[in-house]
Structures are given as structure tokens and as C-alpha cells.
Amino acid sequence: MWAGGARAIIPDAAGRLLLVRHSHEGRDIWMPPGGGIEAGEDAARAAAREVLEETGLVVEIGPLIWHVEALPPGRGQRFVNFFLAKIAGGAAALGADPELDAAHAVLRELRFFSRGELDALPRVYPSMLRGEVWAVVAKGGPVGDVFRIRAD
């Protein structure tokens, strides 16, 4: 069974990237804001909705930069589409996942990171945040093939 997700790479005016710290399955991981695609929703709309829910920011969704597929054991086939996005309004503040109650919440922290700060984080998803993402932001779109198989 397919499970689809969408996330947004969001630089600020200083060139830092917005990440959200998730805590689940006994570990913390930093990743771009985003989440699941709902029935009848396309990936770009899902990314914008999820960013608003998790961060309070309204974003303009730009180009698809990565389509990442994975076959995690016991979870079935999955994919996540990553889009470049621009802040169009709102104020950055940690939001909530409406599908989860407070006892099961996974969102812990919201922060903009410089390249050096991001590289120092122990766990990030996807691995392209450790290098390639900066070329994507500089170009304003994908650099190379957008299709990826999840290796992390």
C-alpha cells in the first residue's frame, strides 16, 4: 500500500532553512515541515497545508525538488515529495498535528538553521539536507534528477 507525503524546503531572508524537530520511535529527527497527503489533495496543496499546521506560516509552493521513495520494513511502499517554498505570510511558531492528541504529539521544536548549524545536527531527513539542498536553494529549483530512493 502506498503512503504519500509532502514537505517544503523553506529558506528565510537570511538563507537559513526551516526545520521541525520530531520525536517518535524513541528518537529525535529534524526535517522540513510537512506530512501526509489527504484524500483528494495533491502533493503541493498538502505541503502548504502541513506547513501552516506545523509552523503557522503561509507559503507559496514552488518547484518539486525531490521525489523520495522508500520500502521501510513493515510499513509498505512510501513516497515523499519535497518542494521549494517561499514564505508569504504568518509568523513562525510551533504548531500541532491535528491527527494526534497531546499524548501522542511528535512535534517538539521549530527553528531556522544555517548550513553550519544544520550540518552539526545528529539526525536529519532527508540526507540531501547535508549539502545538496544549498545548491537547490541557490538555483531556485532542482539540481539533477528529482527521483531518489531513500537511503536514510
C-alpha positions in Angstrom: 0.0 0.0 0.0 1.3 3.5 -0.9 1.5 6.2 1.7 2.3 9.6 0.3 3.7 12.7 1.9 4.8 16.2 1.1 7.3 18.5 2.7 8.6 22.1 2.0 12.1 23.4 1.9 11.7 27.0 3.2 14.6 29.4 3.3 14.3 32.7 5.2 15.6 36.1 4.1 19.0 35.2 5.7 19.3 32.0 3.7 18.6 29.7 6.7 16.3 26.7 6.3 13.3 26.0 8.5 13.2 22.6 10.2 10.9 20.9 12.7 12.2 18.5 15.4 10.1 15.4 15.6 10.3 12.9 18.4 9.0 9.4 17.7 10.0 5.8 17.9 12.4 6.8 20.7 14.5 9.3 18.8 14.6 12.9 17.6 15.0 13.9 14.0 15.0 17.3 12.3 13.2 17.6 9.0 11.4 20.1 6.8 7.8 20.8 7.8 5.2 18.6 6.1 3.2 15.4 6.4 0.7 13.1 4.8 -1.3 13.8 1.6 -5.1 13.6 2.3 -7.7 12.0 0.0 -8.5 14.3 -2.9 -5.4 16.5 -2.2 -2.4 17.0 -4.5 1.1 17.0 -3.0 1.6 20.8 -3.4 -1.6 21.6 -1.5 -0.7 19.0 1.2 2.7 20.6 1.6 1.2 24.1 2.1 -1.4 22.9 4.5 1.1 20.9 6.5 3.5 23.9 6.7 0.6 26.1 8.0 -0.4 23.4 10.6 3.1 22.8 11.9 4.6 26.3 11.6 1.9 29.0 11.4 3.5 30.1 8.1 1.6 30.6 4.8 3.9 29.5 1.9 3.9 29.7 -1.8 4.8 26.3 -3.1 7.4 26.3 -5.8 9.1 23.6 -7.9 9.3 19.9 -7.0 12.9 19.3 -6.0 12.9 15.7 -4.8 10.6 12.7 -5.1 11.8 10.2 -2.5 10.6 6.6 -2.4 11.2 4.0 0.3 10.3 0.5 1.3 10.6 0.5 5.1 10.2 -2.9 6.6 6.6 -3.5 7.8 5.3 -0.1 6.6 4.7 -0.8 2.9 5.8 1.4 0.0 6.0 5.1 0.7 7.0 8.3 -1.0 7.6 12.0 -0.1 7.6 14.9 -2.5 9.8 17.8 -1.4 9.0 21.3 -2.8 10.9 24.5 -2.6 8.7 27.2 -1.0 8.7 30.9 -0.1 7.2 32.5 3.0 4.1 34.5 2.0 2.7 35.3 5.4 2.1 34.3 9.0 4.5 34.1 11.9 6.8 31.1 12.7 5.6 29.2 15.8 5.5 25.5 16.5 2.0 24.2 15.7 0.4 20.8 16.1 -0.6 17.8 14.2 -4.4 17.7 14.2 -4.4 14.0 13.7 -2.7 13.4 17.0 -3.8 14.1 20.6 -1.4 15.8 23.1 -0.3 12.5 24.5 0.9 11.3 21.0 2.2 14.6 19.6 5.6 14.3 17.8 6.4 18.0 17.1 8.9 19.4 19.6 10.7 22.4 18.2 10.8 24.8 15.2 13.9 26.6 14.1 15.8 28.2 11.1 19.3 26.7 10.6 22.4 28.0 8.8 24.4 25.5 6.8 26.9 25.0 9.6 24.2 24.6 12.2 22.3 22.1 10.1 25.4 20.1 9.4 26.0 19.8 13.1 22.6 18.2 13.8 22.9 14.5 14.7 19.8 13.3 12.7 18.2 15.0 9.7 15.8 13.7 7.0 16.3 13.6 4.1 20.1 13.1 3.7 20.1 15.8 0.9 19.9 18.4 3.6 23.5 17.8 4.2 24.9 19.5 1.1 22.7 19.3 -2.0 19.8 21.4 -0.5 22.0 24.6 -0.6 22.6 24.3 -4.3 18.8 23.8 -4.8 18.1 26.9 -2.8 20.7 28.9 -4.7 19.4 27.7 -8.1 15.7 28.1 -7.1 14.9 24.6 -8.2 16.2 21.0 -8.6 19.8 20.2 -9.4 19.8 16.9 -11.2 17.3 14.1 -11.1 14.4 14.6 -8.7 13.8 10.9 -8.2 15.5 9.3 -5.2 15.4 6.0 -3.4 15.5 6.6 0.4 18.9 5.6 1.8 18.5 7.0 5.3 
